Amino acid sequence: MRKYYKYVLVLLLGAVVKALIAFVAPVAVREMLEAASLPVPEPGSIFLYGGLFVGCFLLGYLLNLGVTQLYLRFSFKFKSNFSRELYHELFRMDYQAFQHREAGYFVSRIKMLTDQAFSLAADSLPSTTVSIVTISVAMAFIASVNMALFAMAILLLPLSYFGYRTVNKKLKKMTADYQVSYADKFKNIFGVVQNIESIKQLTNYAYFSSSVAKHVEGMEKDSNELGLHVRNVNMFMMFLMDLLKNGLLLGTLALFFMKRISFPEVMFLNMIMGIYFGALGSLSGISLGMRDVRASFDFLEQELRAKAEKGGTQELLKVDALSFKMDGFSYNGKKDVIKNFSLDLKPGDSVAIVGRSGCGKSTLGKLLTRLYLADGVSLNGLPAKDYSLESLRKKVYHVAQAPQLFPGTIAENITAGLSEPDAKRFEEVVALPFMQDIRELHSGLSLPLRDNGSNLSGGQRQRITLARMLMHDPDVVLLDESTSALDGAAEESLLASVQELCRGKILIYVSHRLSTVKRASRIVVMRDGAVSADGSFEELKETDAEFRELFAAQM
């Protein structure tokens, strides 16, 4: 917030000036009435204060125009920068914690937090200051007329404060629950809509519309419950404020009939009290609105920052040795996915890891890149957890089966994650034979991608993610069924290029295709999370029944 202090200060000063201008009207009215009630009226005074009244309101209008322009510039700058910072924190979040909630939830919560943080800086802070200044000035004016009314006005402050504080306790919890529920339902709606190809294939649009409607109805129900409670609280507090305001007005009239104050002072006090109660209600409303801000900042502290990934301090500059010596690993303390697994690799090694679905092959990639934390993975003789996450992931690259593409062009997707891509390396990668059909698309590498590359084939998407890996030039590459959407000839061309550019690196294949497996100089067979066999293709073909069974249809 400190870097925006100039914006906040100007908005604050503008709001205070507008608040002070509001007092010109009652002062002008009082002076005009007093001038008119003199035995010999003073037209000059009446016109003077009338002109002052009009001039100040014109000044207030012009001030509003300037403040609005500044407000919009501040909004753009603050929200752009703050949301960038929040997404940076999101991307550093623990993978398991992220998966528990999923992307749609976090996008919704970050939007809420960004809006409310800006509102706090640009609206609540100036409004609170203005309310305090307004109440103070109004009470000074009331005291200048009658101390009894001043004492009554003083008593209203603690009544208002404790009244709102009492009702705000329940609202804070309700708001926090609502924000979580809203974000979850938004995530579920997004999860349905993004599967448009499946929806069209299944054709039962009413079914999916009902699925979305169920979540929308839940959102509206939660919103109505919270809104009803907020409305009831506001109505009660407005009733209380009106009651107190009318009590003060009756007190003013009583003093007038007792000839303790004059008629111009009655009019003056009536206008001042309107300003006073408006500021008091605004101050209480700000306190009530802070429930949203608190709930959002709780999300920032308890979900983003408290669940950030924790890496080591060592920098991984080059991988000279990779070792798996794992006794066990399970997701969330359930059945072990990895059991007695041991594997040692050095630069230049290529190994294929094979086994039935669910035996733990893909889990190795997530453990290697520290998406999940487990003991038993070491690099250069040090546990993987000792290395900083950034340096480890720069040198160890896991290419998953399902391609993940970003909004932007094909070229931007190939260089994703590189602030300053190597132009020579880029030209080398995109010129590879397996990229030919990408280059020959109607817009070539400049083609903008739709949602996760939906305007490309599965094989084209996999080519792009593999080209991205080659741009990053890691020391360890794990290809996890990452050519599954390619035909045999296309896969052969692609893997030949990958092998050539990854010469001298550690290359790990996870595949059900025999053609891919045979490229490795060593094959490891996994069964129930453990190594059941280890050898060359020829050795395993002769000695291991499970290996033969896995690839019987392809031999």
DORORO-973220 format. One line per 3 residues: number of its first residue (from 1); their letters; for each residue x, y, z of C-alpha. Coordinates in nm, 2 decimals, padded with zeros to 4 digits. Layout:
N
NUM	A	X,Y,Z  ...
This chain:
555
1	MRK	00.00,00.00,00.00  00.29,00.24,00.07  00.38,00.28,-00.30
4	YYK	00.03,00.42,-00.36  00.04,00.68,-00.08  00.03,00.97,-00.33
7	YVL	-00.30,00.85,-00.48  -00.45,00.78,-00.14  -00.33,01.12,00.00
10	VLL	-00.48,01.32,-00.29  -00.81,01.12,-00.27  -00.81,01.18,00.11
13	LGA	-00.75,01.56,00.06  -01.02,01.58,-00.20  -01.27,01.40,00.02
16	VVK	-01.19,01.62,00.32  -01.23,01.94,00.11  -01.57,01.81,-00.02
19	ALI	-01.68,01.73,00.33  -01.59,02.08,00.45  -01.77,02.24,00.15
22	AFV	-02.08,02.06,00.27  -02.08,02.29,00.58  -02.10,02.60,00.37
25	APV	-02.47,02.55,00.31  -02.59,02.55,00.67  -02.35,02.84,00.76
28	AVR	-02.48,03.04,00.46  -02.84,02.97,00.53  -02.80,03.07,00.90
31	EML	-02.63,03.40,00.80  -02.88,03.47,00.53  -03.17,03.42,00.77
34	EAA	-03.01,03.63,01.04  -02.94,03.91,00.78  -03.30,03.89,00.67
37	SLP	-03.44,03.90,01.03  -03.26,04.23,01.11  -03.48,04.54,01.16
40	VPE	-03.32,04.67,00.84  -03.24,04.37,00.62  -02.90,04.37,00.45
43	PGS	-02.95,04.26,00.09  -02.57,04.27,00.03  -02.51,04.00,00.30
46	IFL	-02.79,03.79,00.16  -02.64,03.80,-00.19  -02.29,03.75,-00.06
49	YGG	-02.38,03.43,00.13  -02.60,03.31,-00.15  -02.31,03.35,-00.40
52	LFV	-02.08,03.17,-00.16  -02.34,02.89,-00.14  -02.36,02.85,-00.52
55	GCF	-01.98,02.90,-00.57  -01.89,02.63,-00.32  -02.13,02.38,-00.48
58	LLG	-01.98,02.45,-00.82  -01.63,02.40,-00.67  -01.75,02.07,-00.53
61	YLL	-01.87,01.96,-00.87  -01.54,02.05,-01.04  -01.35,01.88,-00.76
64	NLG	-01.56,01.56,-00.81  -01.47,01.55,-01.18  -01.09,01.57,-01.10
67	VTQ	-01.11,01.32,-00.82  -01.31,01.07,-01.04  -01.03,01.08,-01.30
70	LYL	-00.77,01.02,-01.04  -00.98,00.74,-00.89  -01.00,00.56,-01.22
73	RFS	-00.63,00.58,-01.28  -00.56,00.46,-00.93  -00.80,00.17,-00.98
76	FKF	-00.63,00.06,-01.30  -00.28,00.08,-01.15  -00.36,-00.07,-00.81
79	KSN	-00.57,-00.36,-00.94  -00.33,-00.45,-01.22  -00.03,-00.46,-00.98
82	FSR	-00.20,-00.61,-00.68  -00.36,-00.89,-00.88  -00.02,-00.97,-01.04
85	ELY	00.13,-01.00,-00.69  -00.15,-01.22,-00.57  -00.11,-01.46,-00.87
88	HEL	00.26,-01.47,-00.80  00.17,-01.59,-00.45  -00.08,-01.84,-00.59
91	FRM	00.18,-01.99,-00.83  00.41,-02.04,-00.53  00.13,-02.23,-00.34
94	DYQ	00.17,-02.59,-00.24  00.05,-02.81,-00.52  -00.17,-03.04,-00.31
97	AFQ	-00.33,-02.74,-00.14  -00.40,-02.59,-00.49  -00.54,-02.91,-00.62
100	HRE	-00.77,-02.93,-00.32  -00.95,-02.61,-00.42  -00.87,-02.59,-00.80
103	AGY	-00.81,-02.30,-01.03  -01.16,-02.15,-01.06  -01.19,-02.11,-00.68
106	FVS	-00.87,-01.92,-00.66  -00.95,-01.69,-00.96  -01.28,-01.60,-00.79
109	RIK	-01.12,-01.53,-00.45  -00.83,-01.33,-00.60  -01.08,-01.11,-00.79
112	MLT	-01.28,-01.05,-00.46  -00.96,-00.97,-00.27  -00.83,-00.73,-00.54
115	DQA	-01.16,-00.54,-00.55  -01.19,-00.52,-00.17  -00.83,-00.42,-00.11
118	FSL	-00.87,-00.13,-00.36  -01.20,-00.03,-00.19  -01.02,-00.03,00.14
121	AAD	-00.75,00.21,00.00  -00.95,00.43,-00.22  -01.29,00.43,-00.05
124	SLP	-01.29,00.31,00.31  -00.98,00.50,00.42  -01.09,00.84,00.27
127	STT	-01.45,00.78,00.38  -01.34,00.70,00.74  -01.12,01.01,00.76
130	VSI	-01.40,01.23,00.61  -01.66,01.09,00.85  -01.43,01.16,01.15
133	VTI	-01.36,01.51,01.02  -01.73,01.57,00.95  -01.84,01.45,01.29
136	SVA	-01.58,01.66,01.46  -01.67,01.98,01.27  -02.04,01.91,01.31
139	MAF	-02.00,01.86,01.69  -01.80,02.19,01.71  -02.08,02.38,01.54
142	IAS	-02.34,02.21,01.77  -02.14,02.31,02.07  -02.12,02.67,01.95
145	VNM	-02.50,02.68,01.96  -02.59,02.47,02.27  -02.39,02.25,02.50
148	ALF	-02.69,02.03,02.60  -02.74,01.93,02.23  -02.36,01.88,02.21
151	AMA	-02.37,01.64,02.51  -02.65,01.44,02.34  -02.46,01.42,02.02
154	ILL	-02.15,01.29,02.21  -02.36,01.01,02.37  -02.46,00.88,02.02
157	LPL	-02.10,00.79,01.93  -02.06,00.49,02.17  -02.42,00.38,02.11
160	SYF	-02.35,00.36,01.73  -02.01,00.20,01.77  -02.12,-00.08,02.01
163	GYR	-02.44,-00.14,01.82  -02.26,-00.21,01.49  -01.98,-00.40,01.67
166	TVN	-02.24,-00.64,01.82  -02.42,-00.72,01.49  -02.09,-00.73,01.30
169	KKL	-01.96,-01.04,01.47  -02.21,-01.28,01.31  -02.18,-01.10,00.98
172	KKM	-01.80,-01.16,00.96  -01.84,-01.54,00.98  -02.13,-01.54,00.74
175	TAD	-01.93,-01.34,00.49  -01.62,-01.56,00.51  -01.85,-01.87,00.46
178	YQV	-02.02,-01.70,00.17  -01.69,-01.61,-00.01  -01.57,-01.97,00.01
181	SYA	-01.91,-02.11,-00.10  -01.93,-01.86,-00.39  -01.58,-01.94,-00.52
184	DKF	-01.65,-02.32,-00.50  -01.97,-02.29,-00.70  -01.80,-02.06,-00.95
187	KNI	-01.53,-02.32,-00.99  -01.80,-02.59,-01.05  -01.98,-02.38,-01.31
190	FGV	-01.65,-02.32,-01.49  -01.58,-02.69,-01.47  -01.90,-02.78,-01.66
193	VQN	-01.88,-02.50,-01.92  -01.52,-02.57,-02.02  -01.61,-02.92,-02.13
196	IES	-01.81,-02.79,-02.43  -01.69,-03.06,-02.67  -01.82,-03.34,-02.44
199	IKQ	-02.15,-03.14,-02.38  -02.21,-03.13,-02.76  -02.12,-03.49,-02.80
202	LTN	-02.36,-03.60,-02.52  -02.63,-03.36,-02.67  -02.85,-03.36,-02.35
205	YAY	-02.82,-02.98,-02.30  -03.10,-02.97,-02.05  -02.90,-03.21,-01.83
208	FSS	-02.59,-02.98,-01.83  -02.80,-02.66,-01.80  -02.96,-02.81,-01.49
211	SVA	-02.62,-02.89,-01.35  -02.51,-02.53,-01.39  -02.84,-02.40,-01.26
214	KHV	-02.79,-02.61,-00.94  -02.47,-02.42,-00.87  -02.62,-02.08,-00.97
217	EGM	-02.92,-02.15,-00.74  -02.68,-02.23,-00.46  -02.49,-01.91,-00.52
220	EKD	-02.81,-01.71,-00.52  -02.94,-01.88,-00.21  -02.62,-01.80,-00.02
223	SNE	-02.62,-01.44,-00.15  -02.99,-01.40,-00.04  -02.92,-01.53,00.31
226	LGL	-02.63,-01.30,00.36  -02.81,-01.01,00.19  -03.12,-01.06,00.41
229	HVR	-02.91,-01.05,00.72  -02.72,-00.74,00.61  -03.05,-00.57,00.51
232	NVN	-03.20,-00.65,00.85  -02.89,-00.51,01.03  -02.90,-00.20,00.81
235	MFM	-03.27,-00.14,00.87  -03.23,-00.18,01.24  -02.94,00.06,01.25
238	MFL	-03.12,00.31,01.02  -03.42,00.29,01.25  -03.20,00.35,01.55
241	MDL	-03.03,00.65,01.38  -03.36,00.80,01.27  -03.49,00.76,01.63
244	LKN	-03.19,00.94,01.77  -03.19,01.20,01.50  -03.56,01.28,01.56
247	GLL	-03.49,01.29,01.94  -03.22,01.55,01.88  -03.46,01.75,01.65
250	LGT	-03.73,01.75,01.92  -03.47,01.87,02.17  -03.38,02.15,01.92
253	LAL	-03.74,02.25,01.89  -03.79,02.24,02.26  -03.50,02.48,02.31
256	FFM	-03.65,02.71,02.04  -03.99,02.72,02.22  -03.80,02.79,02.54
259	KRI	-03.64,03.08,02.35  -03.29,02.93,02.42  -03.21,02.94,02.05
262	SFP	-03.32,03.15,01.75  -03.50,03.03,01.44  -03.19,03.07,01.22
265	EVM	-03.01,02.85,01.47  -03.29,02.59,01.45  -03.25,02.58,01.07
268	FLN	-02.87,02.57,01.11  -02.88,02.29,01.36  -03.13,02.09,01.15
271	MIM	-02.89,02.10,00.85  -02.58,02.03,01.06  -02.75,01.73,01.22
274	GIY	-02.83,01.59,00.88  -02.46,01.61,00.79  -02.37,01.47,01.14
277	FGA	-02.60,01.17,01.11  -02.50,01.11,00.75  -02.13,01.09,00.86
280	LGS	-02.22,00.87,01.16  -02.41,00.63,00.94  -02.13,00.63,00.69
283	LSG	-01.87,00.55,00.95  -02.09,00.26,01.09  -02.15,00.14,00.74
286	ISL	-01.78,00.13,00.67  -01.73,-00.08,00.98  -02.00,-00.31,00.86
289	GMR	-01.84,-00.33,00.51  -01.51,-00.43,00.66  -01.64,-00.78,00.71
292	DVR	-01.58,-00.85,00.34  -01.23,-00.70,00.35  -01.14,-00.91,00.66
295	ASF	-01.27,-01.23,00.51  -01.07,-01.17,00.19  -00.75,-01.09,00.38
298	DFL	-00.80,-01.40,00.59  -00.80,-01.59,00.26  -00.47,-01.42,00.17
301	EQE	-00.30,-01.51,00.50  -00.46,-01.85,00.57  -00.48,-02.00,00.22
304	LRA	-00.22,-01.84,00.00  00.07,-01.74,00.23  00.03,-02.01,00.49
307	KAE	00.03,-02.28,00.23  00.32,-02.16,00.02  00.57,-02.41,-00.11
310	KGG	00.89,-02.44,00.10  01.21,-02.51,-00.09  01.57,-02.54,00.02
313	TQE	01.85,-02.30,00.00  02.10,-02.49,-00.23  02.12,-02.39,-00.60
316	LLK	02.11,-02.67,-00.85  02.34,-02.55,-01.13  02.39,-02.89,-01.31
319	VDA	02.27,-03.24,-01.25  02.55,-03.49,-01.23  02.36,-03.77,-01.06
322	LSF	01.99,-03.86,-01.00  01.89,-04.12,-00.74  01.56,-04.26,-00.62
325	KMD	01.58,-04.46,-00.30  01.23,-04.46,-00.17  01.08,-04.68,00.09
328	GFS	00.73,-04.55,00.04  00.50,-04.26,-00.07  00.13,-04.21,-00.04
331	YNG	-00.12,-03.94,-00.12  -00.27,-03.79,00.20  -00.16,-04.08,00.41
334	KKD	-00.35,-04.34,00.21  -00.22,-04.66,00.05  00.14,-04.64,-00.07
337	VIK	00.17,-04.55,-00.44  00.55,-04.59,-00.44  00.70,-04.87,-00.23
340	NFS	01.05,-05.01,-00.25  01.17,-04.81,-00.55  01.54,-04.77,-00.63
343	LDL	01.70,-04.62,-00.94  02.04,-04.44,-01.00  02.10,-04.24,-01.32
346	KPG	02.38,-04.02,-01.46  02.41,-03.78,-01.76  02.37,-03.97,-02.09
349	DSV	02.15,-04.24,-01.94  01.81,-04.31,-02.10  01.56,-04.53,-01.91
352	AIV	01.21,-04.63,-01.98  00.97,-04.70,-01.69  00.69,-04.93,-01.77
355	GRS	00.41,-05.10,-01.59  00.03,-05.13,-01.56  -00.19,-04.82,-01.51
358	GCG	-00.18,-04.71,-01.15  00.15,-04.87,-01.06  00.31,-04.53,-00.97
361	KST	00.49,-04.43,-01.29  00.35,-04.08,-01.33  00.39,-04.02,-00.96
364	LGK	00.77,-04.03,-01.01  00.75,-03.72,-01.23  00.56,-03.52,-00.96
367	LLT	00.81,-03.63,-00.69  01.10,-03.54,-00.91  00.98,-03.19,-00.97
370	RLY	00.88,-03.15,-00.60  00.51,-03.11,-00.67  00.48,-03.36,-00.39
373	LAD	00.74,-03.38,-00.12  00.89,-03.72,-00.03  01.21,-03.85,00.11
376	GVS	01.44,-04.06,-00.11  01.49,-03.84,-00.42  01.84,-03.69,-00.44
379	LNG	02.04,-03.49,-00.70  02.42,-03.48,-00.69  02.41,-03.67,-00.36
382	LPA	02.18,-03.41,-00.18  01.81,-03.46,-00.10  01.59,-03.28,-00.36
385	KDY	01.43,-03.09,-00.07  01.76,-02.91,00.00  01.75,-02.73,-00.34
388	SLE	01.55,-02.42,-00.41  01.24,-02.50,-00.61  01.32,-02.25,-00.89
391	SLR	01.67,-02.39,-00.95  01.55,-02.76,-00.93  01.26,-02.71,-01.18
394	KKV	01.49,-02.53,-01.42  01.71,-02.84,-01.44  01.44,-03.11,-01.41
397	YHV	01.15,-03.10,-01.65  00.84,-03.32,-01.65  00.64,-03.33,-01.97
400	AQA	00.29,-03.47,-01.88  00.06,-03.66,-02.11  -00.21,-03.38,-02.11
403	PQL	-00.06,-03.07,-02.27  -00.11,-02.74,-02.08  -00.13,-02.44,-02.32
406	FPG	-00.17,-02.08,-02.23  -00.36,-01.79,-02.39  -00.15,-01.64,-02.66
409	TIA	00.02,-01.75,-02.99  00.19,-02.07,-03.06  00.53,-01.89,-03.05
412	ENI	00.44,-01.75,-02.71  00.35,-02.09,-02.58  00.68,-02.24,-02.70
415	TAG	00.88,-01.97,-02.51  00.64,-01.96,-02.21  00.83,-01.92,-01.88
418	LSE	01.13,-01.75,-02.04  01.16,-01.38,-01.98  01.43,-01.34,-02.25
421	PDA	01.41,-01.64,-02.49  01.72,-01.73,-02.68  01.64,-01.64,-03.04
424	KRF	01.89,-01.88,-03.19  01.76,-02.17,-02.98  01.40,-02.08,-03.08
427	EEV	01.48,-02.09,-03.45  01.66,-02.42,-03.40  01.36,-02.58,-03.21
430	VAL	01.09,-02.46,-03.44  01.29,-02.58,-03.75  01.29,-02.94,-03.62
433	PFM	01.11,-03.19,-03.85  00.83,-03.27,-03.59  00.73,-02.90,-03.60
436	QDI	00.67,-02.89,-03.97  00.29,-02.92,-03.96  00.28,-02.64,-03.69
439	REL	00.48,-02.41,-03.91  00.24,-02.49,-04.20  -00.07,-02.38,-04.01
442	HSG	-00.25,-02.09,-04.18  -00.11,-01.84,-03.93  00.20,-02.05,-03.84
445	LSL	00.36,-01.97,-03.51  00.15,-01.65,-03.48  -00.17,-01.85,-03.46
448	PLR	-00.36,-01.74,-03.14  -00.47,-02.04,-02.93  -00.82,-02.08,-02.79
451	DNG	-00.89,-02.23,-02.45  -00.60,-02.48,-02.39  -00.53,-02.50,-02.76
454	SNL	-00.88,-02.63,-02.85  -00.82,-02.51,-03.21  -00.53,-02.76,-03.25
457	SGG	-00.52,-03.14,-03.26  -00.40,-03.34,-02.96  -00.08,-03.42,-03.14
460	QRQ	-00.01,-03.06,-03.22  -00.06,-02.96,-02.86  00.18,-03.23,-02.75
463	RIT	00.44,-03.10,-03.01  00.42,-02.75,-02.87  00.47,-02.87,-02.51
466	LAR	00.77,-03.07,-02.61  00.91,-02.77,-02.81  00.87,-02.57,-02.49
469	MLM	01.07,-02.82,-02.30  01.35,-02.81,-02.55  01.36,-02.43,-02.52
472	HDP	01.42,-02.46,-02.15  01.71,-02.70,-02.21  01.69,-02.89,-01.88
475	DVV	01.94,-03.15,-01.75  01.68,-03.42,-01.67  01.37,-03.48,-01.89
478	LLD	01.09,-03.71,-01.80  00.85,-03.78,-02.09  00.53,-03.91,-01.93
481	EST	00.32,-04.05,-02.22  00.39,-03.71,-02.39  00.36,-03.85,-02.74
484	SAL	00.05,-04.05,-02.69  -00.16,-03.85,-02.94  00.10,-03.89,-03.22
487	DGA	00.10,-04.15,-03.49  00.40,-04.38,-03.51  00.58,-04.19,-03.78
490	AEE	00.53,-03.85,-03.61  00.64,-04.00,-03.28  00.95,-04.14,-03.44
493	SLL	01.04,-03.80,-03.59  00.98,-03.62,-03.26  01.17,-03.86,-03.03
496	ASV	01.46,-03.86,-03.27  01.48,-03.48,-03.24  01.44,-03.50,-02.86
499	QEL	01.71,-03.76,-02.82  01.95,-03.56,-03.04  01.90,-03.23,-02.84
502	CRG	01.90,-03.42,-02.51  02.23,-03.60,-02.58  02.44,-03.60,-02.26
505	KIL	02.13,-03.55,-02.04  01.92,-03.79,-01.83  01.62,-03.90,-02.03
508	IYV	01.33,-04.09,-01.87  01.04,-04.23,-02.08  00.71,-04.33,-01.93
511	SHR	00.51,-04.50,-02.20  00.29,-04.79,-02.30  00.43,-04.79,-02.65
514	LST	00.70,-05.04,-02.73  00.85,-04.81,-03.00  00.91,-04.55,-02.73
517	VKR	01.04,-04.80,-02.47  01.29,-04.95,-02.71  01.46,-04.62,-02.75
520	ASR	01.59,-04.64,-02.39  01.91,-04.82,-02.31  01.76,-04.95,-01.99
523	IVV	01.41,-05.05,-01.90  01.26,-05.06,-01.54  00.94,-05.26,-01.49
526	MRD	00.72,-05.13,-01.20  00.46,-05.33,-01.02  00.25,-05.20,-00.73
529	GAV	00.49,-04.91,-00.68  00.81,-05.11,-00.67  01.08,-05.22,-00.92
532	SAD	01.00,-05.58,-01.03  01.26,-05.60,-01.31  01.54,-05.40,-01.46
535	GSF	01.74,-05.46,-01.78  01.77,-05.40,-02.15  01.48,-05.47,-02.39
538	EEL	01.64,-05.80,-02.51  01.71,-05.92,-02.15  01.35,-05.84,-02.03
541	KET	01.19,-05.99,-02.34  01.37,-06.32,-02.25  01.35,-06.32,-01.87
544	DAE	01.05,-06.11,-01.75  00.69,-06.25,-01.80  00.52,-05.93,-01.69
547	FRE	00.72,-05.73,-01.94  00.62,-05.97,-02.22  00.26,-05.96,-02.11
550	LFA	00.26,-05.57,-02.11  00.38,-05.55,-02.47  00.26,-05.89,-02.62
553	AQM	00.03,-05.72,-02.87  00.31,-05.50,-02.99  00.59,-05.76,-03.03
